Amino acid sequence: MEYQNILHQIQSELPYQKAIGKVASYIPELEKVPKDKFAMHLYCLKSGHYHIGSHEEKFSIQSISKVFSLSLAMSLIGDDIFKRLDVEPSGDPFNSLVQLEHEEGIPRNPFINAGALVISDILLSKLKHPKEELLAFISGISNIPTINIDNDVFESEKKHSYRNASLLNLMKSFGNIENDIEEVLDFYTYQCAIEMSCKELSSAFAIYANEGKKPTTSIALIPPSKIKRINAIMQTCGFYDEAGEFSFRVGLPGKSGVGGGIVAIHPGQYTVAVWSPPLNPKGNSELGMYALERLTTLTGLSIF
Ligand SMILES: NC(=O)CC[C@H](N)C(=O)O
């Protein structure tokens, strides 16, 4: 079946899915997003773009931003980041405090909140203008001239950051946070409030499917050895305590966010972004996972 037909096939199946997911409400602004929004954008490196739904509508990328901040930190200090965090799946919810207490303030991986907060701390220490430089980094890898944040989401999450503040305080008590807690929290919350569309996300993730190069260019913006590692962490840790289930059902490295977005890549083949706000109990987009499972099944293109 041709790719555009496959996407239409997936779209036609959606109304028959048992939808019990709930839009994230712990960040009040996210709850205002209509739950029936849906978009999917497939970018095949060789044959181009295919899409269904509101693929140009921007939404809050939330934890998908953790891939960008990890990439920037790795390009600044390389493997030294792994002195401050690990690369093991956590098997716990994304905002859990439990492991930190036993593991001396070293987060399991960069894609749970604790790990992403350490990455934010690293970027704050290394960059003069961290917010602008992170947005410029995303713009540079994606060919999107301007990347913006949703200020209402930013303010809304800042007022409800109790858990992230706890994670930071706990890690600071173990000596694993250098900067002022309020500053780290502000920067982390800012990166989570970045808004992008499925079309934009599939372009921004093309370098992860293309050995660090933007399609049609020959210079790697991120060395292939680092891309290999980032993709490995997406595979093992991109979906918190559902990383195994995502591998089992979809079979691609990827990253989700509580805004209902998921991006996944097939190295050498394609990137795909999907958006549907209702989340399953593990905090991953319920219909997004279904759509990706159907994509790899109908195309026969998973990495396994
Ligand atoms: N999983 C997510 O997308 C979580 C991101 C959200 N900003 C938080 O810190 O809770």
The ligand as a MOL file (V3000), in Angstrom:
LIG
                    3D

  0  0  0     0  0            999 V3000
M  V30 BEGIN CTAB
M  V30 COUNTS 10 9 0 0 0
M  V30 BEGIN ATOM
M  V30 1 N 6.2170 13.7540 30.2570 0
M  V30 2 C 6.2020 15.0370 30.0640 0
M  V30 3 O 5.9530 15.5280 28.9470 0
M  V30 4 C 6.4020 15.8910 31.2820 0
M  V30 5 C 6.7930 17.3190 31.0120 0
M  V30 6 C 6.2120 18.2910 31.9820 0
M  V30 7 N 6.6250 19.6070 31.6410 0
M  V30 8 C 6.6220 17.9570 33.4130 0
M  V30 9 O 7.6580 18.3310 33.8340 0
M  V30 10 O 5.9200 17.3350 34.1300 0
M  V30 END ATOM
M  V30 BEGIN BOND
M  V30 1 1 1 2
M  V30 2 2 2 3
M  V30 3 1 2 4
M  V30 4 1 4 5
M  V30 5 1 5 6
M  V30 6 1 6 7
M  V30 7 1 6 8
M  V30 8 2 8 9
M  V30 9 1 8 10
M  V30 END BOND
M  V30 END CTAB
M  END
